Amino acid sequence: AREAAKASRGYNSEATQQRLEETFRQHMGGKVPHQWQADVSEALLVGLDWVREDL
């Protein structure tokens, strides 16, 4: 999904993950999100409805 989004609309996963972390920190008193929280948020942004790590 990341590659398809990159090809179709210039999506940048690293920049998105950074921005998600910054936004999370702003709203959660400086706390860093767990990686799974950032992954799920990103998956929803690119149009997935679930994430599977073991593929």
N, CA, C, O and CB atoms as a CASP TS submission, in Angstrom:
PFRMAT TS
TARGET T0000
AUTHOR 0000-0000-0000
METHOD Language model
MODEL 1
PARENT N/A
ATOM      1  N   ALA     1       0.822  -1.196   0.000  1.00  0.00           N
ATOM      2  CA  ALA     1       0.000   0.000   0.000  1.00  0.00           C
ATOM      3  C   ALA     1       0.865   1.259   0.000  1.00  0.00           C
ATOM      4  O   ALA     1       0.539   2.248  -0.656  1.00  0.00           O
ATOM      5  CB  ALA     1      -0.935  -0.002   1.206  1.00  0.00           C
ATOM      6  N   ARG     2       1.983   1.210   0.751  1.00  0.00           N
ATOM      7  CA  ARG     2       2.872   2.377   0.774  1.00  0.00           C
ATOM      8  C   ARG     2       3.424   2.662  -0.614  1.00  0.00           C
ATOM      9  O   ARG     2       3.474   3.810  -1.053  1.00  0.00           O
ATOM     10  CB  ARG     2       4.026   2.159   1.766  1.00  0.00           C
ATOM     11  N   GLU     3       3.844   1.587  -1.307  1.00  0.00           N
ATOM     12  CA  GLU     3       4.410   1.762  -2.645  1.00  0.00           C
ATOM     13  C   GLU     3       3.363   2.271  -3.631  1.00  0.00           C
ATOM     14  O   GLU     3       3.653   3.129  -4.465  1.00  0.00           O
ATOM     15  CB  GLU     3       5.002   0.443  -3.147  1.00  0.00           C
ATOM     16  N   ALA     4       2.158   1.747  -3.533  1.00  0.00           N
ATOM     17  CA  ALA     4       1.085   2.209  -4.415  1.00  0.00           C
ATOM     18  C   ALA     4       0.771   3.679  -4.154  1.00  0.00           C
ATOM     19  O   ALA     4       0.567   4.448  -5.093  1.00  0.00           O
ATOM     20  CB  ALA     4      -0.181   1.353  -4.224  1.00  0.00           C
ATOM     21  N   ALA     5       0.733   4.068  -2.888  1.00  0.00           N
ATOM     22  CA  ALA     5       0.463   5.465  -2.540  1.00  0.00           C
ATOM     23  C   ALA     5       1.608   6.363  -2.990  1.00  0.00           C
ATOM     24  O   ALA     5       1.385   7.494  -3.421  1.00  0.00           O
ATOM     25  CB  ALA     5       0.240   5.612  -1.024  1.00  0.00           C
ATOM     26  N   LYS     6       2.835   5.855  -2.890  1.00  0.00           N
ATOM     27  CA  LYS     6       3.996   6.628  -3.342  1.00  0.00           C
ATOM     28  C   LYS     6       3.917   6.868  -4.845  1.00  0.00           C
ATOM     29  O   LYS     6       4.153   7.980  -5.317  1.00  0.00           O
ATOM     30  CB  LYS     6       5.312   5.900  -2.984  1.00  0.00           C
ATOM     31  N   ALA     7       3.585   5.822  -5.591  1.00  0.00           N
ATOM     32  CA  ALA     7       3.508   5.932  -7.045  1.00  0.00           C
ATOM     33  C   ALA     7       2.348   6.812  -7.500  1.00  0.00           C
ATOM     34  O   ALA     7       2.493   7.595  -8.439  1.00  0.00           O
ATOM     35  CB  ALA     7       3.374   4.557  -7.661  1.00  0.00           C
ATOM     36  N   SER     8       1.204   6.687  -6.841  1.00  0.00           N
ATOM     37  CA  SER     8       0.022   7.407  -7.311  1.00  0.00           C
ATOM     38  C   SER     8      -0.064   8.848  -6.833  1.00  0.00           C
ATOM     39  O   SER     8      -0.640   9.696  -7.514  1.00  0.00           O
ATOM     40  CB  SER     8      -1.198   6.683  -6.880  1.00  0.00           C
ATOM     41  N   ARG     9       0.514   9.133  -5.649  1.00  0.00           N
ATOM     42  CA  ARG     9       0.372  10.500  -5.138  1.00  0.00           C
ATOM     43  C   ARG     9       1.603  11.051  -4.441  1.00  0.00           C
ATOM     44  O   ARG     9       1.509  12.035  -3.706  1.00  0.00           O
ATOM     45  CB  ARG     9      -0.766  10.554  -4.199  1.00  0.00           C
ATOM     46  N   GLY    10       2.770  10.423  -4.663  1.00  0.00           N
ATOM     47  CA  GLY    10       4.003  10.941  -4.082  1.00  0.00           C
ATOM     48  C   GLY    10       4.090  10.790  -2.578  1.00  0.00           C
ATOM     49  O   GLY    10       4.753  11.581  -1.908  1.00  0.00           O
ATOM     50  N   TYR    11       3.430   9.784  -2.048  1.00  0.00           N
ATOM     51  CA  TYR    11       3.394   9.545  -0.606  1.00  0.00           C
ATOM     52  C   TYR    11       4.781   9.229  -0.062  1.00  0.00           C
ATOM     53  O   TYR    11       5.555   8.516  -0.700  1.00  0.00           O
ATOM     54  CB  TYR    11       2.434   8.401  -0.281  1.00  0.00           C
ATOM     55  N   ASN    12       5.095   9.765   1.127  1.00  0.00           N
ATOM     56  CA  ASN    12       6.392   9.542   1.766  1.00  0.00           C
ATOM     57  C   ASN    12       6.164   8.955   3.160  1.00  0.00           C
ATOM     58  O   ASN    12       5.750   9.663   4.078  1.00  0.00           O
ATOM     59  CB  ASN    12       7.214  10.870   1.849  1.00  0.00           C
ATOM     60  N   SER    13       6.436   7.665   3.307  1.00  0.00           N
ATOM     61  CA  SER    13       6.183   6.967   4.565  1.00  0.00           C
ATOM     62  C   SER    13       7.015   7.528   5.716  1.00  0.00           C
ATOM     63  O   SER    13       6.490   7.740   6.809  1.00  0.00           O
ATOM     64  CB  SER    13       6.470   5.487   4.402  1.00  0.00           C
ATOM     65  N   GLU    14       8.293   7.769   5.485  1.00  0.00           N
ATOM     66  CA  GLU    14       9.161   8.279   6.554  1.00  0.00           C
ATOM     67  C   GLU    14       8.687   9.635   7.053  1.00  0.00           C
ATOM     68  O   GLU    14       8.644   9.875   8.259  1.00  0.00           O
ATOM     69  CB  GLU    14      10.606   8.381   6.064  1.00  0.00           C
ATOM     70  N   ALA    15       8.335  10.517   6.136  1.00  0.00           N
ATOM     71  CA  ALA    15       7.855  11.842   6.524  1.00  0.00           C
ATOM     72  C   ALA    15       6.536  11.729   7.292  1.00  0.00           C
ATOM     73  O   ALA    15       6.309  12.459   8.257  1.00  0.00           O
ATOM     74  CB  ALA    15       7.676  12.739   5.281  1.00  0.00           C
ATOM     75  N   THR    16       5.681  10.819   6.864  1.00  0.00           N
ATOM     76  CA  THR    16       4.406  10.623   7.548  1.00  0.00           C
ATOM     77  C   THR    16       4.620  10.103   8.957  1.00  0.00           C
ATOM     78  O   THR    16       3.989  10.585   9.897  1.00  0.00           O
ATOM     79  CB  THR    16       3.519   9.659   6.764  1.00  0.00           C
ATOM     80  N   GLN    17       5.508   9.121   9.117  1.00  0.00           N
ATOM     81  CA  GLN    17       5.800   8.573  10.445  1.00  0.00           C
ATOM     82  C   GLN    17       6.351   9.673  11.362  1.00  0.00           C
ATOM     83  O   GLN    17       5.975   9.751  12.532  1.00  0.00           O
ATOM     84  CB  GLN    17       6.812   7.398  10.342  1.00  0.00           C
ATOM     85  N   GLN    18       7.234  10.514  10.834  1.00  0.00           N
ATOM     86  CA  GLN    18       7.786  11.623  11.626  1.00  0.00           C
ATOM     87  C   GLN    18       6.690  12.586  12.058  1.00  0.00           C
ATOM     88  O   GLN    18       6.629  12.999  13.217  1.00  0.00           O
ATOM     89  CB  GLN    18       8.858  12.377  10.824  1.00  0.00           C
ATOM     90  N   ARG    19       5.840  12.933  11.128  1.00  0.00           N
ATOM     91  CA  ARG    19       4.764  13.879  11.426  1.00  0.00           C
ATOM     92  C   ARG    19       3.778  13.299  12.442  1.00  0.00           C
ATOM     93  O   ARG    19       3.299  14.011  13.324  1.00  0.00           O
ATOM     94  CB  ARG    19       4.026  14.264  10.139  1.00  0.00           C
ATOM     95  N   LEU    20       3.479  12.010  12.314  1.00  0.00           N
ATOM     96  CA  LEU    20       2.607  11.354  13.286  1.00  0.00           C
ATOM     97  C   LEU    20       3.223  11.405  14.677  1.00  0.00           C
ATOM     98  O   LEU    20       2.532  11.680  15.657  1.00  0.00           O
ATOM     99  CB  LEU    20       2.338   9.898  12.877  1.00  0.00           C
ATOM    100  N   GLU    21       4.527  11.140  14.762  1.00  0.00           N
ATOM    101  CA  GLU    21       5.201  11.170  16.060  1.00  0.00           C
ATOM    102  C   GLU    21       5.176  12.569  16.660  1.00  0.00           C
ATOM    103  O   GLU    21       4.915  12.732  17.852  1.00  0.00           O
ATOM    104  CB  GLU    21       6.645  10.683  15.924  1.00  0.00           C
ATOM    105  N   GLU    22       5.447  13.577  15.840  1.00  0.00           N
ATOM    106  CA  GLU    22       5.425  14.962  16.328  1.00  0.00           C
ATOM    107  C   GLU    22       4.033  15.343  16.838  1.00  0.00           C
ATOM    108  O   GLU    22       3.898  15.948  17.902  1.00  0.00           O
ATOM    109  CB  GLU    22       5.861  15.930  15.210  1.00  0.00           C
ATOM    110  N   THR    23       3.013  14.989  16.079  1.00  0.00           N
ATOM    111  CA  THR    23       1.641  15.307  16.473  1.00  0.00           C
ATOM    112  C   THR    23       1.268  14.586  17.760  1.00  0.00           C
ATOM    113  O   THR    23       0.652  15.172  18.650  1.00  0.00           O
ATOM    114  CB  THR    23       0.658  14.934  15.356  1.00  0.00           C
ATOM    115  N   PHE    24       1.642  13.321  17.856  1.00  0.00           N
ATOM    116  CA  PHE    24       1.370  12.542  19.063  1.00  0.00           C
ATOM    117  C   PHE    24       2.027  13.200  20.271  1.00  0.00           C
ATOM    118  O   PHE    24       1.397  13.361  21.316  1.00  0.00           O
ATOM    119  CB  PHE    24       1.871  11.090  18.901  1.00  0.00           C
ATOM    120  N   ARG    25       3.296  13.580  20.126  1.00  0.00           N
ATOM    121  CA  ARG    25       4.019  14.217  21.239  1.00  0.00           C
ATOM    122  C   ARG    25       3.335  15.510  21.682  1.00  0.00           C
ATOM    123  O   ARG    25       3.228  15.780  22.878  1.00  0.00           O
ATOM    124  CB  ARG    25       5.474  14.509  20.833  1.00  0.00           C
ATOM    125  N   GLN    26       2.878  16.299  20.728  1.00  0.00           N
ATOM    126  CA  GLN    26       2.217  17.562  21.058  1.00  0.00           C
ATOM    127  C   GLN    26       0.951  17.338  21.877  1.00  0.00           C
ATOM    128  O   GLN    26       0.659  18.096  22.802  1.00  0.00           O
ATOM    129  CB  GLN    26       1.881  18.327  19.784  1.00  0.00           C
ATOM    130  N   HIS    27       0.210  16.306  21.534  1.00  0.00           N
ATOM    131  CA  HIS    27      -1.073  16.058  22.194  1.00  0.00           C
ATOM    132  C   HIS    27      -0.972  15.174  23.426  1.00  0.00           C
ATOM    133  O   HIS    27      -1.919  15.087  24.208  1.00  0.00           O
ATOM    134  CB  HIS    27      -2.018  15.435  21.228  1.00  0.00           C
ATOM    135  N   MET    28       0.176  14.515  23.608  1.00  0.00           N
ATOM    136  CA  MET    28       0.313  13.563  24.716  1.00  0.00           C
ATOM    137  C   MET    28       1.434  13.945  25.682  1.00  0.00           C
ATOM    138  O   MET    28       2.056  13.074  26.290  1.00  0.00           O
ATOM    139  CB  MET    28       0.567  12.170  24.171  1.00  0.00           C
ATOM    140  N   GLY    29       1.686  15.232  25.820  1.00  0.00           N
ATOM    141  CA  GLY    29       2.648  15.700  26.808  1.00  0.00           C
ATOM    142  C   GLY    29       4.076  15.242  26.579  1.00  0.00           C
ATOM    143  O   GLY    29       4.813  15.011  27.538  1.00  0.00           O
ATOM    144  N   GLY    30       4.479  15.108  25.321  1.00  0.00           N
ATOM    145  CA  GLY    30       5.849  14.732  24.998  1.00  0.00           C
ATOM    146  C   GLY    30       6.105  13.240  24.909  1.00  0.00           C
ATOM    147  O   GLY    30       7.221  12.824  24.597  1.00  0.00           O
ATOM    148  N   LYS    31       5.095  12.429  25.175  1.00  0.00           N
ATOM    149  CA  LYS    31       5.271  10.974  25.092  1.00  0.00           C
ATOM    150  C   LYS    31       5.427  10.537  23.639  1.00  0.00           C
ATOM    151  O   LYS    31       4.835  11.121  22.731  1.00  0.00           O
ATOM    152  CB  LYS    31       4.076  10.242  25.743  1.00  0.00           C
ATOM    153  N   VAL    32       6.230   9.506  23.438  1.00  0.00           N
ATOM    154  CA  VAL    32       6.467   8.959  22.103  1.00  0.00           C
ATOM    155  C   VAL    32       5.475   7.816  21.866  1.00  0.00           C
ATOM    156  O   VAL    32       5.269   6.990  22.755  1.00  0.00           O
ATOM    157  CB  VAL    32       7.952   8.462  21.948  1.00  0.00           C
ATOM    158  N   PRO    33       4.860   7.757  20.682  1.00  0.00           N
ATOM    159  CA  PRO    33       3.919   6.665  20.420  1.00  0.00           C
ATOM    160  C   PRO    33       4.651   5.333  20.261  1.00  0.00           C
ATOM    161  O   PRO    33       5.816   5.291  19.865  1.00  0.00           O
ATOM    162  CB  PRO    33       3.092   6.964  19.161  1.00  0.00           C
ATOM    163  N   HIS    34       3.951   4.257  20.575  1.00  0.00           N
ATOM    164  CA  HIS    34       4.479   2.928  20.269  1.00  0.00           C
ATOM    165  C   HIS    34       4.515   2.791  18.748  1.00  0.00           C
ATOM    166  O   HIS    34       3.731   3.429  18.046  1.00  0.00           O
ATOM    167  CB  HIS    34       3.605   1.785  20.931  1.00  0.00           C
ATOM    168  N   GLN    35       5.419   1.964  18.245  1.00  0.00           N
ATOM    169  CA  GLN    35       5.516   1.788  16.793  1.00  0.00           C
ATOM    170  C   GLN    35       4.203   1.281  16.198  1.00  0.00           C
ATOM    171  O   GLN    35       3.816   1.690  15.104  1.00  0.00           O
ATOM    172  CB  GLN    35       6.648   0.817  16.453  1.00  0.00           C
ATOM    173  N   TRP    36       3.524   0.396  16.917  1.00  0.00           N
ATOM    174  CA  TRP    36       2.261  -0.131  16.391  1.00  0.00           C
ATOM    175  C   TRP    36       1.225   0.976  16.240  1.00  0.00           C
ATOM    176  O   TRP    36       0.399   0.926  15.328  1.00  0.00           O
ATOM    177  CB  TRP    36       1.718  -1.234  17.305  1.00  0.00           C
ATOM    178  N   GLN    37       1.256   1.982  17.128  1.00  0.00           N
ATOM    179  CA  GLN    37       0.300   3.081  17.027  1.00  0.00           C
ATOM    180  C   GLN    37       0.563   3.902  15.764  1.00  0.00           C
ATOM    181  O   GLN    37      -0.368   4.284  15.054  1.00  0.00           O
ATOM    182  CB  GLN    37       0.376   3.981  18.277  1.00  0.00           C
ATOM    183  N   ALA    38       1.832   4.165  15.496  1.00  0.00           N
ATOM    184  CA  ALA    38       2.185   4.904  14.284  1.00  0.00           C
ATOM    185  C   ALA    38       1.850   4.081  13.038  1.00  0.00           C
ATOM    186  O   ALA    38       1.359   4.623  12.048  1.00  0.00           O
ATOM    187  CB  ALA    38       3.685   5.275  14.293  1.00  0.00           C
ATOM    188  N   ASP    39       2.117   2.764  13.087  1.00  0.00           N
ATOM    189  CA  ASP    39       1.829   1.899  11.941  1.00  0.00           C
ATOM    190  C   ASP    39       0.335   1.844  11.628  1.00  0.00           C
ATOM    191  O   ASP    39      -0.062   1.924  10.466  1.00  0.00           O
ATOM    192  CB  ASP    39       2.351   0.492  12.204  1.00  0.00           C
ATOM    193  N   VAL    40      -0.482   1.709  12.655  1.00  0.00           N
ATOM    194  CA  VAL    40      -1.935   1.658  12.443  1.00  0.00           C
ATOM    195  C   VAL    40      -2.436   2.992  11.893  1.00  0.00           C
ATOM    196  O   VAL    40      -3.258   3.019  10.978  1.00  0.00           O
ATOM    197  CB  VAL    40      -2.671   1.312  13.764  1.00  0.00           C
ATOM    198  N   SER    41      -1.945   4.087  12.446  1.00  0.00           N
ATOM    199  CA  SER    41      -2.346   5.413  11.957  1.00  0.00           C
ATOM    200  C   SER    41      -1.972   5.577  10.493  1.00  0.00           C
ATOM    201  O   SER    41      -2.772   6.062   9.692  1.00  0.00           O
ATOM    202  CB  SER    41      -1.692   6.525  12.797  1.00  0.00           C
ATOM    203  N   GLU    42      -0.762   5.174  10.146  1.00  0.00           N
ATOM    204  CA  GLU    42      -0.311   5.279   8.759  1.00  0.00           C
ATOM    205  C   GLU    42      -1.147   4.381   7.850  1.00  0.00           C
ATOM    206  O   GLU    42      -1.519   4.790   6.750  1.00  0.00           O
ATOM    207  CB  GLU    42       1.179   4.908   8.647  1.00  0.00           C
ATOM    208  N   ALA    43      -1.442   3.177   8.295  1.00  0.00           N
ATOM    209  CA  ALA    43      -2.251   2.255   7.490  1.00  0.00           C
ATOM    210  C   ALA    43      -3.614   2.862   7.174  1.00  0.00           C
ATOM    211  O   ALA    43      -4.105   2.750   6.051  1.00  0.00           O
ATOM    212  CB  ALA    43      -2.428   0.912   8.223  1.00  0.00           C
ATOM    213  N   LEU    44      -4.213   3.497   8.158  1.00  0.00           N
ATOM    214  CA  LEU    44      -5.508   4.139   7.933  1.00  0.00           C
ATOM    215  C   LEU    44      -5.383   5.291   6.943  1.00  0.00           C
ATOM    216  O   LEU    44      -6.277   5.508   6.124  1.00  0.00           O
ATOM    217  CB  LEU    44      -6.092   4.644   9.257  1.00  0.00           C
ATOM    218  N   LEU    45      -4.283   6.027   7.014  1.00  0.00           N
ATOM    219  CA  LEU    45      -4.081   7.149   6.099  1.00  0.00           C
ATOM    220  C   LEU    45      -3.909   6.699   4.651  1.00  0.00           C
ATOM    221  O   LEU    45      -4.359   7.385   3.733  1.00  0.00           O
ATOM    222  CB  LEU    45      -2.873   7.950   6.528  1.00  0.00           C
ATOM    223  N   VAL    46      -3.260   5.548   4.438  1.00  0.00           N
ATOM    224  CA  VAL    46      -3.060   5.075   3.063  1.00  0.00           C
ATOM    225  C   VAL    46      -4.193   4.176   2.577  1.00  0.00           C
ATOM    226  O   VAL    46      -4.163   3.685   1.448  1.00  0.00           O
ATOM    227  CB  VAL    46      -1.747   4.328   2.961  1.00  0.00           C
ATOM    228  N   GLY    47      -5.193   3.962   3.433  1.00  0.00           N
ATOM    229  CA  GLY    47      -6.384   3.258   2.995  1.00  0.00           C
ATOM    230  C   GLY    47      -6.464   1.787   3.335  1.00  0.00           C
ATOM    231  O   GLY    47      -7.300   1.078   2.775  1.00  0.00           O
ATOM    232  N   LEU    48      -5.624   1.304   4.233  1.00  0.00           N
ATOM    233  CA  LEU    48      -5.725  -0.088   4.678  1.00  0.00           C
ATOM    234  C   LEU    48      -6.651  -0.160   5.880  1.00  0.00           C
ATOM    235  O   LEU    48      -6.790   0.810   6.625  1.00  0.00           O
ATOM    236  CB  LEU    48      -4.325  -0.670   5.028  1.00  0.00           C
ATOM    237  N   ASP    49      -7.284  -1.311   6.066  1.00  0.00           N
ATOM    238  CA  ASP    49      -8.131  -1.444   7.247  1.00  0.00           C
ATOM    239  C   ASP    49      -7.540  -2.399   8.277  1.00  0.00           C
ATOM    240  O   ASP    49      -8.161  -2.640   9.312  1.00  0.00           O
ATOM    241  CB  ASP    49      -9.510  -1.918   6.843  1.00  0.00           C
ATOM    242  N   TRP    50      -6.345  -2.954   8.016  1.00  0.00           N
ATOM    243  CA  TRP    50      -5.624  -3.754   9.003  1.00  0.00           C
ATOM    244  C   TRP    50      -4.173  -3.889   8.566  1.00  0.00           C
ATOM    245  O   TRP    50      -3.835  -3.647   7.407  1.00  0.00           O
ATOM    246  CB  TRP    50      -6.280  -5.154   9.181  1.00  0.00           C
ATOM    247  N   VAL    51      -3.316  -4.281   9.513  1.00  0.00           N
ATOM    248  CA  VAL    51      -1.884  -4.436   9.258  1.00  0.00           C
ATOM    249  C   VAL    51      -1.470  -5.820   9.729  1.00  0.00           C
ATOM    250  O   VAL    51      -1.850  -6.253  10.817  1.00  0.00           O
ATOM    251  CB  VAL    51      -1.046  -3.320   9.977  1.00  0.00           C
ATOM    252  N   ARG    52      -0.697  -6.507   8.913  1.00  0.00           N
ATOM    253  CA  ARG    52      -0.193  -7.827   9.296  1.00  0.00           C
ATOM    254  C   ARG    52       1.321  -7.789   9.206  1.00  0.00           C
ATOM    255  O   ARG    52       1.879  -7.543   8.137  1.00  0.00           O
ATOM    256  CB  ARG    52      -0.786  -8.962   8.386  1.00  0.00           C
ATOM    257  N   GLU    53       1.987  -8.032  10.328  1.00  0.00           N
ATOM    258  CA  GLU    53       3.439  -7.919  10.424  1.00  0.00           C
ATOM    259  C   GLU    53       4.190  -9.155   9.948  1.00  0.00           C
ATOM    260  O   GLU    53       5.353  -9.038   9.563  1.00  0.00           O
ATOM    261  CB  GLU    53       3.820  -7.633  11.832  1.00  0.00           C
ATOM    262  N   ASP    54       3.576 -10.330   9.957  1.00  0.00           N
ATOM    263  CA  ASP    54       4.312 -11.570   9.732  1.00  0.00           C
ATOM    264  C   ASP    54       4.350 -12.046   8.286  1.00  0.00           C
ATOM    265  O   ASP    54       4.666 -13.212   8.048  1.00  0.00           O
ATOM    266  CB  ASP    54       3.726 -12.632  10.562  1.00  0.00           C
ATOM    267  N   LEU    55       4.051 -11.217   7.334  1.00  0.00           N
ATOM    268  CA  LEU    55       4.065 -11.637   5.932  1.00  0.00           C
ATOM    269  C   LEU    55       5.449 -11.591   5.346  1.00  0.00           C
ATOM    270  O   LEU    55       5.633 -11.914   4.173  1.00  0.00           O
ATOM    271  CB  LEU    55       3.144 -10.774   5.113  1.00  0.00           C
TER
END
